[in-house]
Amino acid sequence: MAESTNPVSSPMEREVVITRVFDVPRELAFRAWTDPKHMEQWWGPKGFTNTVEQMDVRPGGAWRIVMHAPDGASYPAQGVYREIVPPERLVFTNNAVDKDGNSIIDGFTTVTFTDQNGKTKLTIETRGVAKVAYAANYLKGMEMGWTQSLEKLAQELAETLA
């Protein structure tokens, strides 16, 4: 079951907290977040595919994923890992950028993986700040995008890692 809260302080900022329990050990859930071949399968909303261009999973390491929408549009996202505590916690910047690499949303995300009798309670705390006016529309879909990503993650865990 997923739980979420969605406080909004302005149209240019959004915070989302989502909690979900997965029926796999947290080491497997953590691997799905740190292995590029798994990330490209579940990251992004339903119907999107991904190209993982970079994933240097270490503090200070960079990541870059380009999400490809069903209509052919591309949405690059990138960031830097700030903290990695296997298999308990990931902290990273999560920035949406335009085709020229300019930040349109500055984001910060913390993912915690808590053992619950062999299952994994995963909590995402994420915040986005729009840097350009049109990015405020993207923030409106942030909770839905993360929720759909977690649905795809559940499928990836069930099919591939479990």
ChimeraX attribute file (.defattr): number of C-alpha atoms within 10 A of each C-alpha:
attribute: neighborCount
match mode: 1-to-1
recipient: residues
	/A:1	6
	/A:2	12
	/A:3	11
	/A:4	15
	/A:5	12
	/A:6	12
	/A:7	11
	/A:8	14
	/A:9	9
	/A:10	9
	/A:11	14
	/A:12	20
	/A:13	20
	/A:14	22
	/A:15	20
	/A:16	20
	/A:17	19
	/A:18	19
	/A:19	19
	/A:20	18
	/A:21	18
	/A:22	21
	/A:23	17
	/A:24	20
	/A:25	20
	/A:26	23
	/A:27	16
	/A:28	19
	/A:29	25
	/A:30	21
	/A:31	16
	/A:32	23
	/A:33	18
	/A:34	18
	/A:35	14
	/A:36	19
	/A:37	12
	/A:38	18
	/A:39	20
	/A:40	20
	/A:41	19
	/A:42	24
	/A:43	26
	/A:44	26
	/A:45	21
	/A:46	18
	/A:47	11
	/A:48	21
	/A:49	18
	/A:50	19
	/A:51	18
	/A:52	21
	/A:53	13
	/A:54	15
	/A:55	19
	/A:56	15
	/A:57	19
	/A:58	16
	/A:59	15
	/A:60	14
	/A:61	15
	/A:62	17
	/A:63	21
	/A:64	19
	/A:65	22
	/A:66	23
	/A:67	21
	/A:68	18
	/A:69	16
	/A:70	11
	/A:71	8
	/A:72	10
	/A:73	10
	/A:74	17
	/A:75	17
	/A:76	21
	/A:77	23
	/A:78	24
	/A:79	23
	/A:80	21
	/A:81	22
	/A:82	18
	/A:83	16
	/A:84	17
	/A:85	13
	/A:86	14
	/A:87	17
	/A:88	17
	/A:89	16
	/A:90	23
	/A:91	20
	/A:92	23
	/A:93	21
	/A:94	22
	/A:95	23
	/A:96	26
	/A:97	20
	/A:98	14
	/A:99	9
	/A:100	7
	/A:101	11
	/A:102	11
	/A:103	19
	/A:104	21
	/A:105	25
	/A:106	19
	/A:107	22
	/A:108	20
	/A:109	21
	/A:110	18
	/A:111	21
	/A:112	21
	/A:113	26
	/A:114	18
	/A:115	17
	/A:116	15
	/A:117	10
	/A:118	13
	/A:119	18
	/A:120	23
	/A:121	20
	/A:122	23
	/A:123	20
	/A:124	20
	/A:125	17
	/A:126	22
	/A:127	21
	/A:128	25
	/A:129	21
	/A:130	22
	/A:131	17
	/A:132	11
	/A:133	12
	/A:134	11
	/A:135	20
	/A:136	20
	/A:137	12
	/A:138	16
	/A:139	23
	/A:140	15
	/A:141	13
	/A:142	19
	/A:143	19
	/A:144	15
	/A:145	17
	/A:146	20
	/A:147	21
	/A:148	18
	/A:149	19
	/A:150	24
	/A:151	18
	/A:152	19
	/A:153	22
	/A:154	19
	/A:155	14
	/A:156	18
	/A:157	20
	/A:158	13
	/A:159	9
	/A:160	10
	/A:161	14
	/A:162	11
